[in-house]
Amino acid sequence: YTNIKILDKISSKNILIKLKNGEPKKYKDLLIRSMKCKNSEFDDNPEITAYVQVSDLTNKNKDDVFVFNGWMFSSSPSITPFDHPVYDIWLVSCY
């Protein structure tokens, strides 16, 4: 499982959602899927990484195009930024 937080930039509300790896989950206009999630084996500097795919369901012209498709890092969310006008997503944990 992967835990991610989603911030709605318009309402300033955020929500924690749990994703079962490989299964898509719909949140408002987003369809989110975590393909893989792992914790690092180094206890002194823990790192959580997840491969995440996000589709914008309002984009009817490009049904199969992801607005984000790549690795997310809990310690450095800006390395692979999720760029969306309404939502911000970041990785919280794996279990």
C-alpha positions as semicolon CSV with decimal commas, in nm:
position;residue;x (nm);y (nm);z (nm)
1;Y;0,000;0,000;0,000
2;T;0,100;0,359;-0,065
3;N;-0,016;0,661;0,135
4;I;-0,027;0,991;-0,049
5;K;-0,159;1,333;0,041
6;I;-0,358;1,541;-0,202
7;L;-0,389;1,917;-0,160
8;D;-0,678;2,098;-0,326
9;K;-0,517;2,435;-0,403
10;I;-0,854;2,607;-0,443
11;S;-1,010;2,504;-0,110
12;S;-0,674;2,462;0,072
13;K;-0,794;2,126;0,205
14;N;-0,578;1,817;0,202
15;I;-0,667;1,451;0,233
16;L;-0,466;1,136;0,296
17;I;-0,556;0,847;0,066
18;K;-0,439;0,487;0,069
19;L;-0,363;0,320;-0,261
20;K;-0,339;-0,054;-0,307
21;N;-0,047;-0,110;-0,543
22;G;-0,161;-0,170;-0,900
23;E;-0,523;-0,065;-0,843
24;P;-0,649;0,274;-0,963
25;K;-0,829;0,502;-0,720
26;K;-1,046;0,794;-0,822
27;Y;-1,027;1,119;-0,626
28;K;-1,249;1,393;-0,768
29;D;-1,108;1,460;-1,120
30;L;-0,796;1,246;-1,075
31;L;-0,736;0,877;-1,130
32;I;-0,431;0,772;-0,929
33;R;-0,243;0,443;-0,937
34;S;0,065;0,343;-0,738
35;M;0,254;0,074;-0,924
36;K;0,531;0,015;-0,671
37;C;0,624;0,152;-0,331
38;K;0,926;0,078;-0,118
39;N;1,105;0,194;0,195
40;S;1,480;0,228;0,195
41;E;1,685;-0,010;0,404
42;F;1,891;0,268;0,564
43;D;1,753;0,361;0,905
44;D;1,968;0,672;0,953
45;N;1,820;0,848;0,649
46;P;1,492;0,678;0,554
47;E;1,368;0,730;0,199
48;I;1,033;0,626;0,059
49;T;0,994;0,591;-0,316
50;A;0,687;0,510;-0,520
51;Y;0,609;0,478;-0,889
52;V;0,286;0,672;-0,939
53;Q;0,061;0,735;-1,239
54;V;-0,201;1,012;-1,238
55;S;-0,464;1,081;-1,505
56;D;-0,684;1,392;-1,522
57;L;-1,038;1,271;-1,593
58;T;-1,149;1,616;-1,714
59;N;-0,914;1,587;-2,012
60;K;-1,148;1,412;-2,257
61;N;-0,923;1,455;-2,561
62;K;-0,636;1,251;-2,418
63;D;-0,798;0,974;-2,215
64;D;-0,484;0,764;-2,183
65;V;-0,229;1,040;-2,122
66;F;-0,094;1,076;-1,768
67;V;-0,047;1,418;-1,612
68;F;0,217;1,245;-1,399
69;N;0,394;0,916;-1,463
70;G;0,711;0,852;-1,266
71;W;0,889;0,804;-0,936
72;M;0,803;1,015;-0,630
73;F;1,043;1,059;-0,338
74;S;0,915;1,142;0,011
75;S;1,224;1,341;0,110
76;S;1,240;1,546;-0,212
77;P;0,897;1,603;-0,366
78;S;1,038;1,869;-0,600
79;I;1,270;1,623;-0,783
80;T;0,980;1,490;-0,990
81;P;0,711;1,752;-0,942
82;F;0,345;1,682;-0,999
83;D;0,224;1,984;-1,197
84;H;-0,152;2,040;-1,192
85;P;-0,351;2,366;-1,168
86;V;-0,588;2,240;-0,896
87;Y;-0,416;1,957;-0,707
88;D;-0,081;1,887;-0,549
89;I;0,023;1,533;-0,457
90;W;0,305;1,408;-0,240
91;L;0,419;1,073;-0,109
92;V;0,380;1,003;0,264
93;S;0,453;0,635;0,333
94;C;0,454;0,273;0,220
95;Y;0,342;-0,035;0,405
